[in-house]
Amino acid sequence: MQKYSYIFDAFGSSFGVSGNWPDCLKDISAWYALPQSKISGKPDLSLQISGAKIEEIDRRLPLPSENHKLKKGVMLANENFDYTSYADNERQWIDYARVGRIMIDYVNGSAIALMCGSAMLPTYQKILFPDYALDKLLTSRGIFSMHASCAVVNGKGIAFTGNSGAGKSTAAFMLMQKGMQILTDEKLYVFKKDCYRAGAVSDIIKVNDDSMSRFFAGRDSYSEYDVIAGEHYLKISAATKSAGQNQVPLKALCLLEQTGFPQTQITSVNPTKLVGGLFPVTITGTSRRYKAAKFDFIMEMLENIECRLVKFGTNMDSFTEKIKELADTL
């Protein structure tokens, strides 16, 4: 079986992906918007994804004892998949019935996945195996994912958060229609270097049929990576994205509130009010140490960047102008 090997630059940490499972690995360089790393030695973070017969998985990647079990649940992908998660102090396991198993080792910055069968579509394999592993490994390096979309306005990152249905994707798509780059429509990575910086690991966004007709009909600024059950996975091309730019200074975090009125208004807001919108993917993981580090990072960040309440109007021009005005003040 053909072997695949890639090394990406994930915000300054080299991330190596290798293995022999083609469904997930053969086009993973198209899935990520991370530049290729030029290191010659061992990467900082690594993931190996290999095929295995289902009866081999327990022997090759054993689970810990029952007292390390966290929860059982059902993951909705192209169909329902039962899963069970486990953790000890520095490792995490997730076992997906009929699909595969992954183990993440935070101390060594590595992950191993064994895959079996083809019940799960390749796009979901990428989300639940390499994407999930990279997210958790980056957390151990002080790079944290947040539930937010983000647009680049005059070289400045303007992020949007809020509860489900608040309009995070719509806000980003509106700005893209006006020629602005969007980093992500859903999961934003934030870290502190010279300043707080926002980034995305992939330039693939998920768009439903309604948003396709509203924002993407007839456009040549993307290619269609996949279509599953009426959801379009679009790879945003260089027509709207500067080559190699997957991170920018994060200057403002905006809490979206849809009003139904035409005009958009932007006001100051208590930073703590933004935590709830970030919560769905922000305070996750298994290690108490990393959960605490992530929470502390978020609270410090909210005290040091501009936080705004955006009463999101229905008039696209009004919204765009208000966001441009906000960017001019930062």
Buried (B, 14 or more C-beta within 10 A) or exposed (E): EEEBEBBBBBBEBBBBBBBBBBBBBEEBBEBBBBEEBEEEEEBBBBBBBBBBEBEEBEEEBEBBEEEBBEEEEEBEBEEEBEBBBBBEEBBBBBBBBEBBBBBBBBEEBBBBBBBBEEBBBBBBBBBBBBBBBBBBBBBBBBBBBBBBBBBBBEEBBBBBBBBEEBBBBBBBBBBBBBEBBBBBBBBBBBBBEEEBBBBBBBBBBBBEEEBBEBBBEEEEBBEEBBBEEEBBBBBBEEEBBEEEBBBBBBBBBBBBBBEEEEBBBBEEBEBEEBBBBBBBBBBBBBBEEBBEBBBEBBEEBBEEBBBBBBBBBEBBEBBBBBBBEBBEEB
